[in-house]
Amino acid sequence: MRSLSVILADDDREQLRYLQDLIHVLRPHWTVIAALDDITSLPALIQSEQPSLCILDVGFEDTNGIDTVRNIPSAPPIIYVTGDPSAAVRAFDTPAIDFIVKPIRRDRFEQALERAEKQVGLLAAERSQAERSDTSRVVTPTMVRMMRGEDLMIVSLDEVRYFQADRKYTRVVLQSQEGMLRMSLYAIEPYINADHFWRIHRGCIINARRVSLAKRDDLGRLFIRVQDRPESLPVARPYEYLFKDGFS
């Protein structure tokens, strides 16, 4: 089982110890390189140690975790933990893979760690094998049942262009119409094939087989278009790697 190397940073020392304890319990095979109560030394530490992951608070006495990460070349994936939910939009302009609002729940933290494993390609074979052998696991469906007004529509998942978060529900956008799922965007992820449906930012998952164009604007921001739809969808920086040239 391969280990991730992690840097933790939080100006609340009690919270910092709690993060260390969670890592120790949930991922005992991971290595915590450093646990910092300020982030002055974070850029140099990232450059020297090349961690797999950083788990950072946003607010520090003299600086801001998001601004610090923005100024680090080739920053690793980041999980932000903060008491300020308004910082989420800015956080996802950095290599953020998750944003957790304090108080941190163990099950929510576990979800973030799983995303981190997938992001860096180190999801342990033993754990995934156990999930595959569990007969109670969710089988990936091929159809989606969604509401359109008072009507229930049943359509092929392949016809979906993208899923978009709409508060606690999810918009299901097709070629020329759309419906609504009474589930959050995060709740639908276990039901869709990650090889075909790609998250492009925290509020949108697209059908990769329906992407027709990826293009940057004058400010360097990446947008994609999907077949038969007029709108352009923004791609957050951590997900831009999905749209490099090559084969998939």
C-alpha positions as CSV (number, residue, x, y, z in Angstrom):
1,M,0.0,0.0,0.0
2,R,1.6,3.2,-1.1
3,S,1.8,6.3,1.1
4,L,1.0,9.9,0.4
5,S,3.3,12.6,2.0
6,V,1.3,15.4,3.5
7,I,1.9,18.9,4.9
8,L,-0.7,20.3,7.4
9,A,-1.1,23.9,8.3
10,D,-3.6,25.6,10.7
11,D,-3.0,28.5,13.1
12,D,-5.2,26.8,15.7
13,R,-2.9,24.3,17.3
14,E,-5.7,22.2,18.7
15,Q,-7.2,21.9,15.2
16,L,-3.8,21.0,13.9
17,R,-3.5,18.2,16.4
18,Y,-7.0,17.0,15.4
19,L,-6.0,16.9,11.7
20,Q,-2.9,14.9,12.6
21,D,-5.0,12.5,14.7
22,L,-7.5,12.1,11.8
23,I,-4.7,11.3,9.4
24,H,-3.2,8.8,11.8
25,V,-6.5,7.0,12.3
26,L,-7.9,7.2,8.7
27,R,-4.6,6.8,6.8
28,P,-1.9,5.4,9.1
29,H,0.3,4.5,6.1
30,W,0.5,8.2,5.1
31,T,3.5,10.4,6.1
32,V,2.9,13.8,7.7
33,I,6.0,15.8,6.7
34,A,5.2,18.8,8.7
35,A,2.4,20.3,10.8
36,L,2.6,24.1,10.7
37,D,0.8,26.7,12.8
38,D,1.8,29.4,10.3
39,I,2.5,29.2,6.6
40,T,5.5,31.5,6.3
41,S,7.7,28.5,5.5
42,L,5.2,26.7,3.4
43,P,6.4,27.7,-0.1
44,A,10.0,26.7,0.7
45,L,8.9,23.5,2.3
46,I,6.8,22.5,-0.7
47,Q,9.7,23.2,-3.0
48,S,12.1,21.1,-0.9
49,E,9.9,18.2,0.1
50,Q,7.5,17.9,-2.9
51,P,4.6,16.6,-0.8
52,S,1.8,14.7,-2.4
53,L,-0.9,16.8,-0.7
54,C,-1.4,19.9,1.5
55,I,-4.2,20.3,4.0
56,L,-4.5,24.0,4.9
57,D,-6.5,26.4,6.8
58,V,-7.5,29.6,4.9
59,G,-7.1,32.3,7.5
60,F,-3.8,33.0,9.2
61,E,-2.8,36.0,11.3
62,D,-0.6,37.8,8.8
63,T,-1.6,36.1,5.5
64,N,-4.1,34.0,3.6
65,G,-3.7,30.3,2.7
66,I,-5.3,30.8,-0.7
67,D,-3.0,33.7,-1.6
68,T,0.0,31.8,-0.4
69,V,-0.8,28.8,-2.6
70,R,-1.4,31.0,-5.6
71,N,2.2,32.2,-5.4
72,I,3.7,28.7,-5.2
73,P,4.8,27.3,-8.6
74,S,3.5,23.8,-9.2
75,A,1.7,23.6,-5.9
76,P,0.4,20.1,-5.0
77,P,-3.3,19.3,-4.6
78,I,-4.8,21.2,-1.7
79,I,-7.6,20.4,0.7
80,Y,-8.7,23.6,2.4
81,V,-10.3,23.4,5.9
82,T,-11.8,26.7,7.2
83,G,-14.5,28.3,9.1
84,D,-15.2,30.7,6.3
85,P,-17.4,29.2,3.6
86,S,-17.3,32.4,1.5
87,A,-13.7,31.6,0.6
88,A,-14.8,28.5,-1.5
89,V,-15.0,30.3,-4.9
90,R,-11.5,31.8,-4.5
91,A,-10.1,28.5,-3.3
92,F,-11.0,26.7,-6.5
93,D,-8.8,29.1,-8.5
94,T,-5.9,27.2,-6.9
95,P,-5.2,23.4,-7.2
96,A,-7.9,22.7,-4.7
97,I,-9.5,19.3,-4.7
98,D,-11.8,19.9,-1.8
99,F,-13.0,22.6,0.6
100,I,-14.2,21.5,4.1
101,V,-16.1,23.9,6.4
102,K,-15.3,23.5,10.0
103,P,-16.2,21.8,12.3
104,I,-14.6,18.9,10.4
105,R,-16.7,15.7,10.5
106,R,-14.8,12.5,10.2
107,D,-16.9,11.1,7.4
108,R,-16.5,14.4,5.4
109,F,-12.8,14.3,5.9
110,E,-12.7,10.7,4.7
111,Q,-14.4,11.8,1.5
112,A,-11.8,14.5,1.0
113,L,-8.9,12.0,1.5
114,E,-10.4,9.6,-1.0
115,R,-10.5,12.4,-3.6
116,A,-6.9,13.2,-2.8
117,E,-5.9,9.6,-3.4
118,K,-7.7,9.6,-6.8
119,Q,-6.2,12.9,-7.7
120,V,-2.6,11.8,-7.3
121,G,-3.2,8.3,-8.7
122,L,-2.4,6.5,-5.5
123,L,-5.7,4.9,-4.5
124,A,-4.7,1.7,-2.7
125,A,-5.4,-1.5,-4.6
126,E,-6.4,-3.3,-1.4
127,R,-9.1,-0.8,-0.6
128,S,-10.6,-0.7,-4.1
129,Q,-10.6,-4.4,-4.4
130,A,-12.6,-4.7,-1.2
131,E,-15.1,-2.2,-2.6
132,R,-15.4,-4.2,-5.9
133,S,-16.1,-7.4,-4.0
134,D,-18.8,-5.8,-1.8
135,T,-22.1,-7.0,-3.3
136,S,-23.9,-4.1,-1.7
137,R,-22.1,-1.5,-3.7
138,V,-23.9,0.7,-6.2
139,V,-24.0,-0.7,-9.8
140,T,-23.4,2.0,-12.3
141,P,-26.8,2.6,-14.1
142,T,-27.3,3.4,-17.7
143,M,-30.5,5.5,-17.3
144,V,-31.4,8.5,-15.3
145,R,-34.9,9.3,-13.9
146,M,-35.4,13.0,-13.5
147,M,-38.3,15.4,-12.9
148,R,-39.4,17.9,-15.5
149,G,-42.1,20.0,-13.8
150,E,-44.6,17.4,-12.6
151,D,-43.5,14.7,-15.1
152,L,-40.9,12.0,-14.6
153,M,-38.6,11.6,-17.5
154,I,-36.4,8.5,-18.1
155,V,-33.4,9.0,-20.4
156,S,-30.2,7.4,-21.3
157,L,-27.2,8.6,-19.3
158,D,-25.4,9.0,-22.6
159,E,-27.9,11.7,-23.6
160,V,-26.9,13.8,-20.7
161,R,-24.6,16.7,-21.7
162,Y,-23.8,17.8,-18.1
163,F,-24.9,17.8,-14.5
164,Q,-24.9,21.2,-12.7
165,A,-25.4,21.9,-9.0
166,D,-28.5,23.9,-8.2
167,R,-28.4,24.4,-4.4
168,K,-29.2,21.0,-2.9
169,Y,-30.5,19.6,-6.2
170,T,-28.9,18.9,-9.6
171,R,-29.8,20.1,-13.1
172,V,-29.6,17.4,-15.7
173,V,-29.0,19.1,-19.1
174,L,-29.7,17.3,-22.3
175,Q,-29.5,18.4,-26.0
176,S,-32.6,20.6,-26.0
177,Q,-34.2,20.2,-22.6
178,E,-33.4,19.7,-19.0
179,G,-34.7,18.2,-15.8
180,M,-34.0,18.1,-12.1
181,L,-32.7,15.4,-9.7
182,R,-33.6,15.8,-6.1
183,M,-30.0,14.9,-5.1
184,S,-26.9,17.0,-4.7
185,L,-24.1,16.9,-7.3
186,Y,-21.8,15.1,-4.8
187,A,-24.6,12.5,-4.1
188,I,-24.9,11.5,-7.8
189,E,-21.2,10.8,-8.2
190,P,-21.4,7.1,-7.1
191,Y,-24.0,6.4,-9.8
192,I,-22.0,7.7,-12.8
193,N,-19.0,6.3,-14.5
194,A,-16.0,8.5,-13.7
195,D,-14.3,7.4,-17.0
196,H,-17.2,9.1,-19.0
197,F,-18.3,11.9,-16.6
198,W,-15.7,14.4,-15.5
199,R,-15.9,17.0,-12.9
200,I,-14.7,20.3,-14.3
201,H,-15.3,22.4,-11.2
202,R,-17.1,22.0,-7.9
203,G,-20.5,22.8,-9.5
204,C,-20.4,20.9,-12.8
205,I,-19.8,17.3,-14.1
206,I,-19.8,16.9,-17.9
207,N,-20.3,14.0,-20.2
208,A,-16.8,13.7,-21.7
209,R,-18.0,11.9,-24.7
210,R,-20.2,14.9,-25.6
211,V,-17.4,17.6,-25.4
212,S,-17.0,19.3,-28.7
213,L,-14.4,22.1,-27.9
214,A,-12.1,23.3,-25.3
215,K,-10.8,26.9,-25.6
216,R,-9.1,29.6,-23.6
217,D,-10.4,33.1,-23.4
218,D,-8.2,36.3,-23.6
219,L,-7.4,36.0,-19.8
220,G,-6.2,32.4,-20.2
221,R,-9.3,30.8,-18.6
222,L,-10.4,27.4,-20.0
223,F,-13.9,26.9,-21.2
224,I,-15.5,23.9,-22.9
225,R,-18.5,23.4,-25.2
226,V,-20.7,20.3,-25.3
227,Q,-22.5,19.0,-28.4
228,D,-25.7,20.8,-29.4
229,R,-25.5,23.3,-26.5
230,P,-24.8,27.0,-26.9
231,E,-23.3,27.8,-23.5
232,S,-19.6,27.6,-22.6
233,L,-18.7,25.9,-19.3
234,P,-15.7,27.1,-17.2
235,V,-13.1,24.6,-16.2
236,A,-11.4,25.1,-12.8
237,R,-7.6,25.0,-12.8
238,P,-7.2,21.7,-11.0
239,Y,-9.2,20.0,-13.8
240,E,-7.5,21.5,-16.8
241,Y,-5.2,18.5,-17.1
242,L,-8.3,16.6,-18.4
243,F,-8.2,18.6,-21.6
244,K,-4.7,18.2,-22.8
245,D,-4.1,16.7,-26.2
246,G,-3.6,13.0,-26.4
247,F,-5.8,9.8,-26.2
248,S,-8.3,8.6,-23.7
